[in-house]
């Protein structure tokens, strides 16, 4: 499966803990990556400075859904489900 042109959900919904050119700290979940252009295409796609986690992410029917809003919703739920939980213990 190929990425849907103009989607960009995988560059918005997930947190990214490694540095990205223009974002030297981690990218928080729900924040648009600075490398996502106006057409929702990655400016550093195929470049060595693209984070490993981004290079390893492969589009799938489940992840991409029927359209960009569905992809964003699914990835947001996945991010929330896999986010570290703070302990209620003190």
MIROTOR-172672 format. One record per atom (N, C-alpha, C, O): residue number from 1; x, y, z; residue in three letters; atom name. Coordinates in pm, 1 decimal. Example, Ala and Ser with C-alpha at 12.3 -4.5 7.8 and 13.67 -1.06 7.14 Angstrom:
2
[1, [1319.0, -569.0, 780.0], "Ala", "N"]
[1, [1230.0, -450.0, 780.0], "Ala", "CA"]
[1, [1320.0, -330.0, 780.0], "Ala", "C"]
[1, [1423.6, -331.9, 846.5], "Ala", "O"]
[2, [1285.0, -225.0, 708.0], "Ser", "N"]
[2, [1367.0, -106.0, 714.0], "Ser", "CA"]
[2, [1290.0, 3.0, 787.0], "Ser", "C"]
[2, [1340.9, 113.8, 803.9], "Ser", "O"]
! end
This chain:
90
[1, [84.8, -118.1, 0.0], "Unk", "N"]
[1, [0.0, 0.0, 0.0], "Unk", "CA"]
[1, [89.1, 124.0, 0.0], "Unk", "C"]
[1, [195.4, 124.6, 62.0], "Unk", "O"]
[2, [46.3, 226.7, -68.4], "Unk", "N"]
[2, [118.7, 354.1, -72.7], "Unk", "CA"]
[2, [46.1, 457.9, 11.4], "Unk", "C"]
[2, [-73.4, 445.8, 38.6], "Unk", "O"]
[3, [120.3, 559.7, 51.9], "Unk", "N"]
[3, [59.7, 670.6, 125.5], "Unk", "CA"]
[3, [-40.9, 742.5, 36.8], "Unk", "C"]
[3, [-23.9, 751.8, -84.8], "Unk", "O"]
[4, [-145.7, 793.0, 100.1], "Unk", "N"]
[4, [-246.3, 871.3, 29.6], "Unk", "CA"]
[4, [-193.3, 1013.9, 14.9], "Unk", "C"]
[4, [-165.5, 1077.9, 116.3], "Unk", "O"]
[5, [-178.4, 1065.7, -105.4], "Unk", "N"]
[5, [-130.8, 1204.3, -121.4], "Unk", "CA"]
[5, [-221.6, 1301.8, -46.5], "Unk", "C"]
[5, [-344.1, 1290.1, -50.2], "Unk", "O"]
[6, [-159.9, 1397.5, 21.0], "Unk", "N"]
[6, [-235.6, 1500.8, 89.7], "Unk", "CA"]
[6, [-290.6, 1461.5, 225.6], "Unk", "C"]
[6, [-368.3, 1537.2, 283.6], "Unk", "O"]
[7, [-252.9, 1345.5, 278.5], "Unk", "N"]
[7, [-306.6, 1299.7, 406.6], "Unk", "CA"]
[7, [-231.4, 1363.7, 523.0], "Unk", "C"]
[7, [-285.9, 1451.2, 590.2], "Unk", "O"]
[8, [-108.5, 1322.2, 547.8], "Unk", "N"]
[8, [-26.7, 1379.4, 654.1], "Unk", "CA"]
[8, [-62.2, 1338.0, 795.3], "Unk", "C"]
[8, [-0.5, 1387.2, 889.7], "Unk", "O"]
[9, [-159.9, 1248.7, 813.9], "Unk", "N"]
[9, [-202.7, 1209.9, 948.6], "Unk", "CA"]
[9, [-88.3, 1152.3, 1031.1], "Unk", "C"]
[9, [-80.5, 1177.0, 1151.5], "Unk", "O"]
[10, [0.4, 1075.9, 968.1], "Unk", "N"]
[10, [111.8, 1014.8, 1041.4], "Unk", "CA"]
[10, [217.6, 1117.4, 1079.0], "Unk", "C"]
[10, [309.5, 1085.7, 1154.6], "Unk", "O"]
[11, [206.9, 1239.1, 1028.2], "Unk", "N"]
[11, [299.2, 1347.7, 1062.7], "Unk", "CA"]
[11, [236.4, 1444.1, 1162.8], "Unk", "C"]
[11, [297.2, 1544.9, 1198.9], "Unk", "O"]
[12, [116.3, 1413.6, 1207.0], "Unk", "N"]
[12, [44.6, 1498.6, 1301.5], "Unk", "CA"]
[12, [10.5, 1421.8, 1429.1], "Unk", "C"]
[12, [46.4, 1465.2, 1538.6], "Unk", "O"]
[13, [-57.7, 1309.2, 1416.4], "Unk", "N"]
[13, [-111.7, 1238.1, 1532.7], "Unk", "CA"]
[13, [-6.5, 1183.0, 1629.5], "Unk", "C"]
[13, [-18.0, 1206.3, 1749.9], "Unk", "O"]
[14, [94.1, 1111.9, 1582.5], "Unk", "N"]
[14, [185.1, 1048.0, 1679.0], "Unk", "CA"]
[14, [289.8, 1142.0, 1737.5], "Unk", "C"]
[14, [328.3, 1241.8, 1676.5], "Unk", "O"]
[15, [334.1, 1107.0, 1856.5], "Unk", "N"]
[15, [451.0, 1174.5, 1913.5], "Unk", "CA"]
[15, [574.3, 1110.7, 1851.5], "Unk", "C"]
[15, [572.5, 993.3, 1814.5], "Unk", "O"]
[16, [681.0, 1188.0, 1840.3], "Unk", "N"]
[16, [808.5, 1137.3, 1788.4], "Unk", "CA"]
[16, [914.8, 1181.9, 1886.7], "Unk", "C"]
[16, [933.6, 1301.5, 1908.9], "Unk", "O"]
[17, [984.1, 1085.8, 1945.5], "Unk", "N"]
[17, [1078.8, 1117.7, 2053.1], "Unk", "CA"]
[17, [1218.3, 1153.4, 2003.4], "Unk", "C"]
[17, [1301.6, 1198.2, 2082.2], "Unk", "O"]
[18, [1245.1, 1134.9, 1876.5], "Unk", "N"]
[18, [1377.3, 1170.6, 1824.5], "Unk", "CA"]
[18, [1371.7, 1308.2, 1758.0], "Unk", "C"]
[18, [1264.6, 1358.7, 1724.4], "Unk", "O"]
[19, [1489.6, 1367.2, 1739.9], "Unk", "N"]
[19, [1497.9, 1499.1, 1677.6], "Unk", "CA"]
[19, [1458.4, 1492.0, 1530.3], "Unk", "C"]
[19, [1483.6, 1393.4, 1461.1], "Unk", "O"]
[20, [1396.4, 1599.1, 1486.2], "Unk", "N"]
[20, [1358.4, 1617.3, 1346.5], "Unk", "CA"]
[20, [1419.0, 1751.7, 1305.6], "Unk", "C"]
[20, [1415.0, 1845.2, 1385.6], "Unk", "O"]
[21, [1474.4, 1765.8, 1185.8], "Unk", "N"]
[21, [1524.2, 1897.3, 1145.8], "Unk", "CA"]
[21, [1415.2, 2003.4, 1165.1], "Unk", "C"]
[21, [1304.8, 1990.9, 1112.1], "Unk", "O"]
[22, [1447.9, 2106.5, 1240.8], "Unk", "N"]
[22, [1350.6, 2210.9, 1271.8], "Unk", "CA"]
[22, [1273.5, 2185.7, 1399.8], "Unk", "C"]
[22, [1203.5, 2274.1, 1449.1], "Unk", "O"]
[23, [1286.2, 2065.1, 1454.0], "Unk", "N"]
[23, [1222.8, 2027.6, 1581.4], "Unk", "CA"]
[23, [1325.7, 1948.0, 1661.6], "Unk", "C"]
[23, [1317.8, 1825.3, 1667.1], "Unk", "O"]
[24, [1420.9, 2015.7, 1723.0], "Unk", "N"]
[24, [1528.9, 1944.2, 1791.3], "Unk", "CA"]
[24, [1484.3, 1867.2, 1915.7], "Unk", "C"]
[24, [1552.6, 1774.4, 1959.0], "Unk", "O"]
[25, [1371.5, 1905.0, 1972.5], "Unk", "N"]
[25, [1315.0, 1830.4, 2085.1], "Unk", "CA"]
[25, [1216.8, 1728.9, 2026.1], "Unk", "C"]
[25, [1202.6, 1721.2, 1904.1], "Unk", "O"]
[26, [1151.1, 1653.5, 2107.9], "Unk", "N"]
[26, [1052.5, 1559.2, 2054.2], "Unk", "CA"]
[26, [932.6, 1632.8, 1995.4], "Unk", "C"]
[26, [905.4, 1747.5, 2030.8], "Unk", "O"]
[27, [861.8, 1565.7, 1905.8], "Unk", "N"]
[27, [738.9, 1620.7, 1848.1], "Unk", "CA"]
[27, [622.7, 1566.0, 1929.4], "Unk", "C"]
[27, [600.7, 1444.9, 1930.4], "Unk", "O"]
[28, [547.9, 1651.7, 1997.6], "Unk", "N"]
[28, [434.8, 1602.9, 2075.8], "Unk", "CA"]
[28, [322.7, 1547.7, 1987.1], "Unk", "C"]
[28, [308.0, 1587.2, 1871.5], "Unk", "O"]
[29, [245.9, 1457.8, 2042.6], "Unk", "N"]
[29, [129.2, 1404.6, 1972.5], "Unk", "CA"]
[29, [32.9, 1517.9, 1939.7], "Unk", "C"]
[29, [11.8, 1608.2, 2020.6], "Unk", "O"]
[30, [-25.1, 1512.4, 1820.6], "Unk", "N"]
[30, [-122.3, 1611.6, 1778.5], "Unk", "CA"]
[30, [-64.2, 1740.6, 1725.2], "Unk", "C"]
[30, [-138.6, 1830.2, 1685.4], "Unk", "O"]
[31, [68.5, 1751.8, 1723.6], "Unk", "N"]
[31, [135.4, 1870.7, 1671.6], "Unk", "CA"]
[31, [185.8, 1840.4, 1531.0], "Unk", "C"]
[31, [249.9, 1738.0, 1507.2], "Unk", "O"]
[32, [156.5, 1928.9, 1440.5], "Unk", "N"]
[32, [199.8, 1912.9, 1301.2], "Unk", "CA"]
[32, [352.1, 1920.8, 1293.0], "Unk", "C"]
[32, [411.9, 2013.8, 1347.3], "Unk", "O"]
[33, [414.9, 1825.8, 1226.8], "Unk", "N"]
[33, [559.6, 1825.8, 1207.3], "Unk", "CA"]
[33, [596.9, 1945.1, 1119.2], "Unk", "C"]
[33, [527.2, 1976.0, 1022.5], "Unk", "O"]
[34, [707.3, 2011.5, 1153.3], "Unk", "N"]
[34, [750.0, 2126.5, 1073.7], "Unk", "CA"]
[34, [795.1, 2085.8, 933.5], "Unk", "C"]
[34, [804.9, 2170.7, 844.9], "Unk", "O"]
[35, [822.3, 1958.8, 912.8], "Unk", "N"]
[35, [864.9, 1910.9, 781.0], "Unk", "CA"]
[35, [747.4, 1873.5, 690.8], "Unk", "C"]
[35, [767.8, 1830.1, 577.4], "Unk", "O"]
[36, [625.5, 1889.9, 740.1], "Unk", "N"]
[36, [506.4, 1863.3, 659.9], "Unk", "CA"]
[36, [472.4, 1991.2, 583.4], "Unk", "C"]
[36, [445.4, 2095.2, 643.4], "Unk", "O"]
[37, [474.1, 1982.3, 450.9], "Unk", "N"]
[37, [450.1, 2102.3, 370.5], "Unk", "CA"]
[37, [301.0, 2133.9, 355.8], "Unk", "C"]
[37, [216.3, 2064.4, 412.0], "Unk", "O"]
[38, [270.4, 2238.1, 280.8], "Unk", "N"]
[38, [131.9, 2283.9, 263.6], "Unk", "CA"]
[38, [43.6, 2179.7, 196.7], "Unk", "C"]
[38, [-78.1, 2179.9, 215.4], "Unk", "O"]
[39, [104.3, 2090.6, 118.7], "Unk", "N"]
[39, [29.2, 1983.8, 50.8], "Unk", "CA"]
[39, [27.4, 1855.9, 134.9], "Unk", "C"]
[39, [-13.7, 1750.3, 86.6], "Unk", "O"]
[40, [72.3, 1865.3, 261.8], "Unk", "N"]
[40, [79.7, 1750.2, 353.3], "Unk", "CA"]
[40, [174.8, 1642.2, 302.7], "Unk", "C"]
[40, [148.3, 1523.0, 318.5], "Unk", "O"]
[41, [283.6, 1683.5, 243.1], "Unk", "N"]
[41, [389.0, 1591.0, 200.9], "Unk", "CA"]
[41, [512.2, 1618.2, 286.8], "Unk", "C"]
[41, [538.7, 1732.1, 325.3], "Unk", "O"]
[42, [586.8, 1512.3, 316.2], "Unk", "N"]
[42, [706.4, 1525.3, 398.2], "Unk", "CA"]
[42, [819.9, 1584.6, 315.9], "Unk", "C"]
[42, [855.8, 1532.0, 210.6], "Unk", "O"]
[43, [875.7, 1694.1, 364.7], "Unk", "N"]
[43, [987.0, 1760.1, 294.7], "Unk", "CA"]
[43, [1115.4, 1678.0, 299.7], "Unk", "C"]
[43, [1202.6, 1695.6, 214.5], "Unk", "O"]
[44, [1129.0, 1587.7, 398.7], "Unk", "N"]
[44, [1253.2, 1511.1, 413.7], "Unk", "CA"]
[44, [1232.6, 1362.5, 384.3], "Unk", "C"]
[44, [1315.1, 1279.2, 422.1], "Unk", "O"]
[45, [1122.2, 1329.5, 316.7], "Unk", "N"]
[45, [1097.4, 1190.1, 278.7], "Unk", "CA"]
[45, [1214.5, 1139.5, 195.0], "Unk", "C"]
[45, [1256.5, 1205.1, 99.7], "Unk", "O"]
[46, [1266.9, 1022.4, 231.2], "Unk", "N"]
[46, [1377.9, 963.5, 157.3], "Unk", "CA"]
[46, [1513.9, 1019.1, 194.7], "Unk", "C"]
[46, [1615.3, 974.2, 141.3], "Unk", "O"]
[47, [1518.4, 1116.1, 285.2], "Unk", "N"]
[47, [1644.7, 1177.2, 326.1], "Unk", "CA"]
[47, [1697.2, 1109.4, 453.2], "Unk", "C"]
[47, [1617.4, 1061.0, 533.5], "Unk", "O"]
[48, [1827.7, 1105.0, 472.9], "Unk", "N"]
[48, [1884.5, 1038.6, 590.7], "Unk", "CA"]
[48, [1848.5, 1106.8, 722.3], "Unk", "C"]
[48, [1850.3, 1041.6, 826.7], "Unk", "O"]
[49, [1816.0, 1235.5, 720.7], "Unk", "N"]
[49, [1779.6, 1303.2, 844.3], "Unk", "CA"]
[49, [1636.5, 1276.1, 890.1], "Unk", "C"]
[49, [1597.0, 1318.3, 998.8], "Unk", "O"]
[50, [1559.2, 1206.4, 808.2], "Unk", "N"]
[50, [1423.6, 1167.1, 848.0], "Unk", "CA"]
[50, [1435.6, 1066.3, 962.7], "Unk", "C"]
[50, [1512.9, 971.1, 952.4], "Unk", "O"]
[51, [1360.3, 1085.4, 1072.2], "Unk", "N"]
[51, [1371.2, 994.7, 1186.7], "Unk", "CA"]
[51, [1345.3, 848.5, 1149.6], "Unk", "C"]
[51, [1263.9, 818.2, 1062.5], "Unk", "O"]
[52, [1415.7, 760.1, 1217.1], "Unk", "N"]
[52, [1402.3, 616.5, 1192.3], "Unk", "CA"]
[52, [1257.4, 572.2, 1208.1], "Unk", "C"]
[52, [1207.0, 494.4, 1127.0], "Unk", "O"]
[53, [1190.2, 621.3, 1311.7], "Unk", "N"]
[53, [1050.8, 580.6, 1333.9], "Unk", "CA"]
[53, [963.7, 616.6, 1213.6], "Unk", "C"]
[53, [871.4, 542.6, 1179.5], "Unk", "O"]
[54, [992.2, 727.5, 1150.6], "Unk", "N"]
[54, [916.7, 767.3, 1031.3], "Unk", "CA"]
[54, [949.7, 678.0, 911.9], "Unk", "C"]
[54, [861.3, 639.3, 835.5], "Unk", "O"]
[55, [1077.5, 646.0, 897.3], "Unk", "N"]
[55, [1118.7, 558.7, 786.1], "Unk", "CA"]
[55, [1060.4, 419.0, 800.1], "Unk", "C"]
[55, [1033.0, 353.2, 699.8], "Unk", "O"]
[56, [1041.1, 373.0, 923.5], "Unk", "N"]
[56, [992.0, 237.2, 946.2], "Unk", "CA"]
[56, [840.1, 225.7, 941.1], "Unk", "C"]
[56, [787.3, 115.4, 926.7], "Unk", "O"]
[57, [770.4, 335.7, 952.4], "Unk", "N"]
[57, [624.1, 332.0, 950.4], "Unk", "CA"]
[57, [575.0, 301.5, 809.2], "Unk", "C"]
[57, [608.1, 372.6, 714.3], "Unk", "O"]
[58, [497.8, 197.8, 796.6], "Unk", "N"]
[58, [444.8, 157.8, 666.8], "Unk", "CA"]
[58, [293.2, 177.0, 665.1], "Unk", "C"]
[58, [225.5, 135.5, 759.1], "Unk", "O"]
[59, [239.3, 238.3, 561.4], "Unk", "N"]
[59, [95.1, 256.8, 554.9], "Unk", "CA"]
[59, [22.6, 123.0, 549.3], "Unk", "C"]
[59, [72.9, 26.0, 492.7], "Unk", "O"]
[60, [-95.6, 119.4, 608.6], "Unk", "N"]
[60, [-178.7, -0.5, 604.5], "Unk", "CA"]
[60, [-324.7, 41.8, 590.8], "Unk", "C"]
[60, [-359.2, 157.1, 616.7], "Unk", "O"]
[61, [-408.2, -49.9, 550.8], "Unk", "N"]
[61, [-550.6, -21.0, 535.3], "Unk", "CA"]
[61, [-607.8, 27.8, 667.4], "Unk", "C"]
[61, [-684.8, 123.7, 670.0], "Unk", "O"]
[62, [-570.6, -37.7, 777.9], "Unk", "N"]
[62, [-622.5, 0.0, 909.4], "Unk", "CA"]
[62, [-578.1, 141.4, 946.8], "Unk", "C"]
[62, [-658.6, 221.9, 993.6], "Unk", "O"]
[63, [-451.2, 170.7, 926.2], "Unk", "N"]
[63, [-395.3, 299.6, 964.8], "Unk", "CA"]
[63, [-450.7, 412.4, 877.7], "Unk", "C"]
[63, [-484.2, 518.9, 929.5], "Unk", "O"]
[64, [-460.6, 391.4, 751.0], "Unk", "N"]
[64, [-498.7, 498.2, 658.5], "Unk", "CA"]
[64, [-648.8, 518.9, 647.0], "Unk", "C"]
[64, [-694.0, 628.1, 612.5], "Unk", "O"]
[65, [-726.1, 415.4, 675.4], "Unk", "N"]
[65, [-870.8, 429.0, 670.7], "Unk", "CA"]
[65, [-921.8, 471.6, 535.0], "Unk", "C"]
[65, [-853.3, 457.2, 433.7], "Unk", "O"]
[66, [-1043.0, 524.4, 534.3], "Unk", "N"]
[66, [-1108.3, 563.0, 410.0], "Unk", "CA"]
[66, [-1065.0, 699.9, 358.2], "Unk", "C"]
[66, [-1075.3, 728.8, 239.0], "Unk", "O"]
[67, [-1015.5, 785.0, 451.4], "Unk", "N"]
[67, [-979.0, 921.0, 412.5], "Unk", "CA"]
[67, [-887.4, 980.6, 519.1], "Unk", "C"]
[67, [-868.8, 920.0, 624.7], "Unk", "O"]
[68, [-829.7, 1098.4, 493.4], "Unk", "N"]
[68, [-738.7, 1158.7, 591.3], "Unk", "CA"]
[68, [-798.5, 1178.7, 731.3], "Unk", "C"]
[68, [-728.9, 1152.3, 829.3], "Unk", "O"]
[69, [-924.7, 1224.3, 745.8], "Unk", "N"]
[69, [-979.0, 1236.1, 881.5], "Unk", "CA"]
[69, [-987.8, 1101.6, 955.2], "Unk", "C"]
[69, [-967.1, 1096.0, 1076.4], "Unk", "O"]
[70, [-1018.1, 994.7, 883.0], "Unk", "N"]
[70, [-1022.8, 862.1, 945.1], "Unk", "CA"]
[70, [-883.3, 818.2, 988.2], "Unk", "C"]
[70, [-867.1, 758.5, 1094.6], "Unk", "O"]
[71, [-783.1, 847.4, 906.4], "Unk", "N"]
[71, [-645.3, 813.5, 941.2], "Unk", "CA"]
[71, [-601.1, 890.7, 1064.6], "Unk", "C"]
[71, [-537.7, 833.9, 1153.5], "Unk", "O"]
[72, [-633.3, 1017.9, 1071.1], "Unk", "N"]
[72, [-597.2, 1099.7, 1186.3], "Unk", "CA"]
[72, [-665.3, 1047.6, 1312.5], "Unk", "C"]
[72, [-602.5, 1040.0, 1418.0], "Unk", "O"]
[73, [-792.4, 1012.0, 1302.6], "Unk", "N"]
[73, [-865.5, 959.0, 1418.6], "Unk", "CA"]
[73, [-805.1, 827.4, 1465.3], "Unk", "C"]
[73, [-786.1, 808.3, 1585.5], "Unk", "O"]
[74, [-774.5, 736.2, 1373.6], "Unk", "N"]
[74, [-719.2, 605.6, 1410.7], "Unk", "CA"]
[74, [-582.1, 621.9, 1475.0], "Unk", "C"]
[74, [-554.0, 560.4, 1577.8], "Unk", "O"]
[75, [-496.6, 704.3, 1415.0], "Unk", "N"]
[75, [-362.4, 725.1, 1469.7], "Unk", "CA"]
[75, [-367.1, 797.1, 1604.6], "Unk", "C"]
[75, [-283.9, 770.9, 1691.5], "Unk", "O"]
[76, [-462.1, 886.2, 1622.5], "Unk", "N"]
[76, [-478.0, 954.0, 1752.1], "Unk", "CA"]
[76, [-517.8, 853.3, 1859.3], "Unk", "C"]
[76, [-463.6, 856.3, 1969.7], "Unk", "O"]
[77, [-611.1, 764.7, 1828.5], "Unk", "N"]
[77, [-651.0, 660.5, 1923.7], "Unk", "CA"]
[77, [-534.4, 567.5, 1955.9], "Unk", "C"]
[77, [-515.3, 528.8, 2071.2], "Unk", "O"]
[78, [-457.1, 532.1, 1854.8], "Unk", "N"]
[78, [-341.4, 445.5, 1875.6], "Unk", "CA"]
[78, [-238.1, 515.8, 1965.0], "Unk", "C"]
[78, [-181.4, 454.0, 2055.1], "Unk", "O"]
[79, [-214.4, 642.2, 1940.0], "Unk", "N"]
[79, [-120.8, 720.0, 2022.2], "Unk", "CA"]
[79, [-167.5, 722.7, 2167.3], "Unk", "C"]
[79, [-87.6, 701.9, 2258.7], "Unk", "O"]
[80, [-294.9, 747.9, 2188.7], "Unk", "N"]
[80, [-349.4, 751.7, 2324.1], "Unk", "CA"]
[80, [-340.2, 615.7, 2392.2], "Unk", "C"]
[80, [-310.2, 607.9, 2511.4], "Unk", "O"]
[81, [-365.5, 509.6, 2318.3], "Unk", "N"]
[81, [-362.3, 374.4, 2375.0], "Unk", "CA"]
[81, [-222.1, 329.5, 2411.4], "Unk", "C"]
[81, [-204.6, 244.5, 2498.7], "Unk", "O"]
[82, [-122.0, 385.9, 2345.3], "Unk", "N"]
[82, [15.6, 342.1, 2368.6], "Unk", "CA"]
[82, [98.8, 443.5, 2447.2], "Unk", "C"]
[82, [217.2, 420.6, 2471.9], "Unk", "O"]
[83, [37.5, 555.1, 2486.6], "Unk", "N"]
[83, [110.2, 656.6, 2562.6], "Unk", "CA"]
[83, [145.3, 603.0, 2700.6], "Unk", "C"]
[83, [65.7, 531.6, 2761.5], "Unk", "O"]
[84, [264.0, 636.8, 2750.5], "Unk", "N"]
[84, [300.3, 593.7, 2886.5], "Unk", "CA"]
[84, [202.4, 650.7, 2987.9], "Unk", "C"]
[84, [159.4, 765.5, 2977.2], "Unk", "O"]
[85, [168.8, 570.1, 3084.5], "Unk", "N"]
[85, [77.7, 612.2, 3190.4], "Unk", "CA"]
[85, [158.5, 657.6, 3310.0], "Unk", "C"]
[85, [259.1, 595.8, 3345.0], "Unk", "O"]
[86, [114.9, 765.1, 3372.3], "Unk", "N"]
[86, [179.6, 808.2, 3496.4], "Unk", "CA"]
[86, [125.6, 723.1, 3610.7], "Unk", "C"]
[86, [5.7, 696.5, 3619.0], "Unk", "O"]
[87, [213.0, 682.5, 3695.4], "Unk", "N"]
[87, [173.5, 602.5, 3809.7], "Unk", "CA"]
[87, [92.7, 686.9, 3907.6], "Unk", "C"]
[87, [123.0, 804.2, 3929.1], "Unk", "O"]
[88, [-8.9, 627.4, 3966.1], "Unk", "N"]
[88, [-88.6, 697.6, 4067.2], "Unk", "CA"]
[88, [-23.0, 688.9, 4203.6], "Unk", "C"]
[88, [-70.8, 748.8, 4300.0], "Unk", "O"]
[89, [85.6, 615.0, 4212.2], "Unk", "N"]
[89, [158.8, 603.3, 4337.3], "Unk", "CA"]
[89, [248.2, 724.7, 4355.8], "Unk", "C"]
[89, [293.8, 784.6, 4258.4], "Unk", "O"]
[90, [272.9, 760.3, 4479.5], "Unk", "N"]
[90, [364.2, 870.9, 4507.5], "Unk", "CA"]
[90, [489.8, 823.3, 4570.3], "Unk", "C"]
[90, [578.0, 903.6, 4600.6], "Unk", "O"]
! end
